[in-house]
Amino acid sequence: MARKIVKKLESSEKITVKRSMLGLYDDLTIFKNRCNGCGICVKACYKEALKLSDAITHKGRLVKKGQVAIDTDKCTFCGVCAVLCPTNAIKMFRNGKPTSPAIDSGMLPHILKDFTIDVEKCDPTCKLACKENCPTEAISIDVEERNGNITKIIGVHVDFDKCIFCGKCEQFCPQKAMLVMKPFHGMLRLNVSRCPKGCQACVDVCPSGALTLDESGKIKVEERFCIYCGACEKVCPEKAIEVKITRVSYDKIASRAWLSILEKLVSPEYAQEELYVSSIKNYLGNLEKAAT
């Protein structure tokens, strides 16, 4: 067996696990400021190498987010957690460069998430709505100015290291110049009658602003901005929130491991439906090839 050396380093900003083996240097890093303790990585890890601590709330406010811990004896540096993390909190590097071993090996498919923009539709009268409403400050804009006023938008750039594909930019763009493809689709349900007065822990942990407070202090839901991470459900002290992923956008079934992950993230029924649809597509594809 190849000799490997695993080290774990932790600071106030991140947790990094390092592996050295056969001249390859792998780093798996969790950035604490981006992690909201949603637990998707824990569900997806087929080696059960990740554990999530409970969030801490006090008088209706989030004091400390749930934190992910890595078991170095179980982690195989496959990178499944990094691929599926909805807030870009987990990164995988090999010899200093970003890598996705789970995708490269065929274990995982390519997760379909995208952002497109037609700059020709952009109008400076929009007051840079996409940038101003982005919850993660992922958007930067190049403009032409005259006398301190914006006369033309010449470029819109997205930092995909920050973008969580919440769709706020698309919704707030008055010219409908943007289109966002979300990786996760689902449902968010809030039982307002169970919300304690003054509690806003869910608002504190929500990365996209799908949960806010209205003028009366009640929780307001904007599900169109939800990324279905489920962090709000975990921090709610009264179990007033339910979040479910009902569909994942991806290109094709890659392996049995992927089906197992779908069973955990969505449901066993969904995984079986996806397998059935994939089988039909493959069958029809083979028929088409045979006919040509």
C-alpha positions in Angstrom: 0.0 0.0 0.0 1.3 3.5 -0.9 2.6 5.4 2.1 0.5 8.5 3.0 0.8 11.3 5.4 -2.3 13.1 6.7 -2.1 16.3 8.6 -5.0 18.5 10.0 -4.6 22.2 10.5 -7.1 24.5 12.0 -7.3 28.3 12.4 -10.0 30.8 13.0 -10.6 31.1 9.3 -10.4 27.5 8.0 -9.9 23.8 8.6 -7.5 22.1 6.2 -6.6 18.4 5.9 -3.5 17.7 3.9 -2.4 14.4 2.4 0.9 13.5 0.8 1.1 10.4 -1.3 3.3 9.3 -4.3 4.4 12.8 -5.0 0.8 14.2 -4.9 -0.2 16.8 -2.4 -4.0 17.0 -1.7 -5.6 19.7 0.4 -9.2 19.7 1.5 -10.2 23.0 3.1 -13.4 24.2 4.8 -13.7 28.0 5.0 -15.6 28.7 8.2 -16.9 32.1 7.1 -18.7 30.5 4.1 -20.0 27.4 5.8 -23.4 27.9 7.3 -23.7 24.5 8.8 -26.3 23.2 6.3 -25.1 19.6 6.5 -25.3 18.7 2.8 -21.7 17.6 2.8 -22.4 15.3 5.8 -25.3 13.7 4.0 -23.3 13.2 0.8 -20.1 11.8 2.3 -20.3 8.1 1.6 -17.4 7.4 3.9 -19.1 9.2 6.8 -16.0 11.2 7.4 -17.8 14.4 8.2 -19.8 15.4 11.2 -21.8 18.5 12.0 -22.0 20.1 15.4 -25.3 21.7 16.6 -25.8 25.4 16.0 -26.0 27.6 19.1 -28.8 30.1 19.5 -29.6 32.6 22.3 -32.8 34.6 22.7 -33.8 34.0 19.1 -30.4 34.9 17.5 -27.8 32.7 16.0 -24.7 32.8 18.2 -22.6 30.1 16.5 -23.2 28.2 13.3 -22.9 24.4 13.2 -19.4 23.4 12.3 -18.2 20.6 10.2 -15.5 18.3 11.6 -13.3 16.0 9.4 -12.3 12.5 10.4 -8.9 12.1 8.9 -9.0 8.3 9.3 -12.1 8.0 7.1 -11.6 10.8 4.6 -10.4 9.6 1.1 -10.0 13.1 -0.4 -12.6 12.2 -3.1 -14.0 15.8 -3.1 -17.7 14.9 -3.1 -18.3 17.4 -0.4 -16.6 20.2 -2.4 -18.6 19.5 -5.5 -22.0 19.6 -3.7 -21.4 22.4 -1.1 -24.0 25.0 -1.9 -22.1 27.9 -0.4 -18.6 27.2 -1.9 -17.3 26.6 1.6 -15.3 23.5 0.7 -12.4 23.4 -1.7 -10.2 20.6 -2.9 -6.7 21.2 -4.3 -4.1 18.9 -5.7 -0.5 20.2 -5.9 -1.9 23.7 -5.3 -4.5 23.6 -8.1 -8.3 23.2 -7.8 -9.4 19.6 -8.5 -12.5 17.4 -8.5 -11.4 13.8 -8.1 -15.0 12.6 -7.7 -15.9 14.0 -11.1 -12.6 13.1 -12.8 -12.9 9.5 -11.6 -16.5 9.2 -12.9 -18.0 8.9 -9.4 -20.0 12.1 -9.7 -21.6 13.8 -12.7 -21.2 17.4 -13.6 -23.6 19.4 -11.5 -25.4 21.8 -13.7 -25.3 25.4 -12.4 -24.8 28.4 -14.6 -25.1 32.1 -15.0 -25.5 33.8 -18.3 -26.0 37.5 -19.2 -26.8 39.4 -22.3 -24.8 42.7 -21.8 -26.5 44.2 -24.8 -29.7 44.4 -22.7 -28.1 46.1 -19.8 -29.2 49.7 -19.2 -27.4 52.1 -16.8 -30.8 53.2 -15.4 -31.0 49.9 -13.6 -28.7 51.4 -10.9 -26.6 48.2 -11.0 -29.4 46.2 -9.4 -27.7 42.9 -9.9 -24.6 43.9 -8.1 -26.4 45.8 -5.3 -28.7 42.8 -4.5 -26.1 40.0 -4.7 -25.9 38.6 -1.1 -22.3 37.3 -1.6 -20.8 40.3 -3.5 -20.0 38.0 -6.4 -20.8 40.5 -9.2 -18.6 43.3 -10.5 -19.5 45.6 -13.3 -17.5 47.6 -15.9 -19.1 50.9 -16.8 -18.5 54.0 -18.9 -19.1 57.3 -17.0 -19.6 60.9 -17.9 -19.6 63.7 -15.3 -19.9 61.1 -12.6 -22.9 59.4 -14.2 -23.0 55.9 -15.6 -23.7 56.1 -19.3 -23.1 52.5 -20.4 -22.6 49.1 -18.9 -19.8 47.4 -20.9 -19.2 44.2 -18.8 -20.7 42.1 -16.0 -18.5 39.6 -14.3 -19.3 36.9 -11.8 -16.9 35.4 -9.2 -18.0 31.8 -9.2 -16.0 31.2 -6.1 -18.5 33.4 -4.3 -21.7 32.9 -6.4 -24.3 30.6 -4.7 -26.8 30.7 -7.6 -29.6 32.1 -5.6 -31.0 33.9 -8.6 -31.4 37.3 -6.9 -29.5 39.0 -9.8 -31.9 37.6 -12.3 -35.0 38.6 -10.3 -33.9 42.2 -9.7 -32.6 42.9 -13.2 -35.2 45.2 -14.8 -34.1 44.3 -18.3 -34.2 40.6 -17.8 -30.6 40.3 -19.0 -29.6 37.5 -16.7 -30.4 33.9 -16.4 -29.4 31.7 -13.5 -29.5 27.9 -13.5 -29.8 26.5 -9.9 -28.2 23.2 -9.0 -30.8 22.3 -6.4 -34.6 22.6 -6.6 -37.0 21.9 -3.8 -39.5 23.3 -1.3 -39.4 25.6 1.7 -42.2 25.6 4.2 -42.6 27.9 7.2 -45.2 27.4 9.9 -45.4 31.0 11.1 -47.7 30.1 14.0 -44.8 28.2 15.6 -42.3 31.1 15.3 -41.4 32.5 18.7 -41.7 36.3 19.0 -38.4 38.0 18.4 -36.7 34.9 16.9 -34.7 35.3 13.7 -32.1 32.6 13.9 -33.2 31.4 10.4 -32.7 34.9 9.0 -29.2 35.0 10.5 -28.1 31.7 8.9 -29.7 32.1 5.5 -27.0 32.8 2.9 -29.3 34.2 0.1 -31.8 36.4 1.9 -34.7 34.0 1.2 -35.7 34.6 4.8 -36.1 38.1 6.1 -38.0 40.1 8.7 -41.0 42.2 7.6 -41.9 45.5 9.2 -43.9 43.8 11.9 -41.0 41.6 12.8 -42.4 38.4 11.3 -40.4 36.0 9.2 -41.0 36.6 5.5 -40.2 33.9 2.9 -39.0 34.6 -0.6 -38.6 31.0 -1.9 -37.5 32.1 -5.3 -34.1 33.0 -3.7 -33.8 29.8 -1.7 -30.8 27.5 -2.5 -32.4 24.7 -0.5 -29.4 24.2 1.8 -31.6 23.6 4.8 -29.5 25.5 7.3 -32.5 27.4 8.5 -34.3 24.2 9.4 -31.3 23.1 11.5 -31.2 26.3 13.5 -34.9 26.7 14.1 -35.5 26.0 17.8 -39.2 25.3 17.3 -39.0 23.1 14.2 -41.2 25.6 12.3 -39.2 25.2 9.0 -39.1 22.3 6.6 -36.7 22.3 3.6 -36.5 19.5 1.1 -34.4 19.1 -2.1 -36.7 17.6 -4.7 -34.4 17.6 -7.7 -30.7 18.0 -8.6 -29.5 19.4 -11.9 -26.8 17.2 -13.4 -25.7 15.9 -16.8 -25.9 12.1 -16.4 -25.9 9.3 -13.8 -22.2 8.6 -13.2 -22.1 5.7 -10.8 -23.9 3.7 -8.1 -22.3 6.0 -5.6 -24.1 9.0 -7.2 -27.5 7.2 -6.9 -26.7 6.5 -3.2 -26.0 10.3 -2.7 -29.3 11.1 -4.5 -31.1 8.8 -2.1 -29.7 10.7 0.8 -30.1 14.3 -0.6 -33.6 13.8 -2.1 -35.2 10.3 -1.6 -34.8 6.7 -2.6 -37.8 7.1 -4.9 -36.2 10.0 -6.8 -33.0 8.0 -7.2 -34.9 5.1 -8.7 -36.8 7.3 -11.0 -33.6 8.9 -12.2 -32.1 5.5 -12.9 -35.2 4.4 -14.8 -35.2 7.5 -17.0 -31.4 7.1 -17.6 -31.9 3.5 -18.7 -34.6 4.5 -21.1 -32.4 7.3 -22.6 -29.5 4.8 -23.0 -31.8 2.2 -24.6 -33.2 4.8 -27.1 -29.7 6.0 -27.8 -28.5 2.6 -28.6 -31.5 2.0 -30.9 -30.7 5.2 -32.8 -27.0 4.2 -33.2 -28.0 0.8 -34.5 -30.4 2.3 -37.0 -27.6 4.6 -38.5 
